């Protein structure tokens, strides 16, 4: 993994206060706030305590120049072989950031799947799919959306819902979740805390206890997704 590759994105750095929540040997639920250092440097530095207002405003001001997310999440993505993303509102900007991070850090996956309700995520996802194919670093990669995308594309998107019902509408899915291997993340906003305002995420939830992968696969199947 080449961590020295130049990037327009900021480095991911954890504050000492967040170190224990960064990569726990034994999963333990914890809350992380997307923030920046007290020095005002425009780079990602997570916190376990609520960021001061001046840090929130500074992060907001720097958003357009360098979109900032959650450092611990990107670090965990780099170590994971399975990533399941459920974000009904994943827009093109957030999808593009996911693509950029995966490419920059040369992440590899065996199972990378996204369920979203936003068709705008299609174009940057296609970039990611092409990157995976060209580098032969991924065995399974697919995106599903609740609305039909354009035809003549190999990227599956289906309106063929079991019993004619759409899981998003029937279940009123709103929150955003990601499973990295066996760890579940819950995001108050976009996956990876990819929004400019005050935002946080919780991590450390065991899939064996939450049964998230079963829930994800049930919706995946209803949307017409193929098995990994």
N, C-alpha and C positions, 0 to 999 in steps of 0.2 A: 504493500500500500504506500503510495507516494504522498506524504503529507507536506512536501515542500513545493508542490505545484502551485504556481502563481494563480491567484483568484481575485475576482472583484469582491468576493464575499469576505466578511470578517472572520478572524480566527475564533474558534470556540474555546472559551476559558471559563472554568468554574471557580467561584469564590470559595475561600476556605469554609465558609458556613454551609456551602452546598456539597462539599466533598463527600460527606458520609451518605448523601442521598444519590450520588452520581451513579455508582455501579455496585449496589449492595450484593455481597456474596449470598446472603439469604434474602429473598424478596420481602420487603417491608413497605407498606404503603407510605408515601411521602408526597408532599406538595412542593412544587418548584415554580418560582416566578421567573418569567422571562425579563431580564434586566440588562444593565450595562455596569461597568466598574464605577466606583466612586470617583475615579479620576476623570470621568466623563468620556473616556475613550469609546468610540463608536464600534464596540465589538460585543459579542454575546457573552454575558456572564450571569449565570443563573443564581438565584437566591432562594434560601429556605424561609426568609422573613419577607414581609411585604415591602416592596421597594418604596423609597421616599418619593414624594411627589416630584422633586427636581429631577430624579433619575427617569421617572416615567415621561416627563416632558422632554428631556434630552433625547431619550430613545425615540420618541414620537418625531422630534425635529430631524433626526438622522435617518428616518425610515426611507425616504425617497432615494437617498444616496446609497444606502447599504441596508437592504431589508434584513431585519434581525429576527431570529427565532430562539429556540431552546437548545442550548449547547449540549446538555445531557442526552437529548433525544437523538441528535446527529451522531453522537459517540456510540450510542447503543445500536443505531441503524448499521454502523460500520461492522459491528460484531455479529449481527443477526443473519441467519440463513433464511428465515421465514418472516415476511412482513405482510400483515393483512390490515388494510386501511378501510375504515368505514367513515366517510365524511360526506353527508348529503349535499354540502355546500362548498366543496372543494373547487375553487375557481381556477382560471388559467394562470394567474400570478403565483398562487401557491403550488400548483402542479409544476410550473416552470422552476420554482425554487427547489422542489424535490428532485427534479431531473438534474439541476445544476449541482446540487450537493452529492448526489449519487455518482455523477460523472467525475467531479473534482476529487473525491476520496476513493474512487474506483471500487465502490461497493459491489459485492456479488451476492446473489440470492438464488436459492433453489425454488422458492415459492414467493412471488411478489404479486399481490392482487389488490385492486382498488374497487370499491363500490362507491359511486357518487351520483348525485342527481344533476350535476352540472355538465352540460355538453361542452362547455368552454375548455374543460380539462383535456379534451381529446388531442388537440394539436401538440402540446408539450409532451403528452404521454407517448405519442407516436415517435417523437424525438428520442425518448427514453427507450422505447422498444427497439428502434433502429440501432441505438448505441449498444444495447444488450446483444443484439444479433451480430453486429459487426465485431464485437469483442468476444463473443461466444462465452459469456460469463454467467448466463442465466438459463435455467432449464424450463421455467414456467413463468409467464408474465402476461397479465391480462387486466383489462379495465371493463367495468360494466357501468352503465348509466340507466336511469329509469326511463329516459326518453330516447327515442331512436336517433342514432347518428346517421350520417350520410351512408348510402349504400356503397358497394364496391370497395369495402375496406375489410382487412383481415382482423381488425380489432373488434371483438364482439361487443355488441350493445343490443339489448333486446327489450321489447315490450311484451314478450310472451310470458306473462305472469300466470302462475298456477291459479286456476279457478278464475282467471280474469282479474285478479286483484293485485295491486301494486303494493309491495311491502312497505315502501316509504309512506304511502298514503294511509294504508291500513294500520300501521304501527306508529305513525306519526314520529318517525325517527328524526331526531334533531341533533343530539350531541355527536361529538366526534371521538372515535376510538381507533387505536392502533395496537395490534399484537406484534411484538418483536420476540420471535421464538415463543417462549411460554410466559412472557410478561405483558400485562395489559396496561396501556396508557389511556387516560381520559383527558380530553382537552376541552377547556371552557370555550375556546374559539377554534380557529382553523388548526388542522393537524400541524404539529411542529411549532405552535404558537406563532404562526406566520400572519400576524396582523399588527398594526402599529400601536394600538391602544394597550392599556393595562390588561395583562392576561397571564394565566397560570395553567399548569397541568398537574395531574396526579399520576404517580407511577407505583410499581411494586405490587400490582394485583396479579395473583397467580391464575393462569388460565384454567388450571385444574379445579379451582374453587369458583371462579366466575362463569365458566362455561361459555366464554365469549366466542371461541372458535366454532363451537356448535351453532351458536346464533348466527355468526357470520356465514357459515356454510349453508345454513337453511335459506337465508336470503339470496345467497349466491346461486343456489340451485333454482330458486323460484324465478330469478332473473335470467335463467338460461345459461349460466356459466358452466364451462366444462370442468371436469375434475382435474386437479393438479396431478 
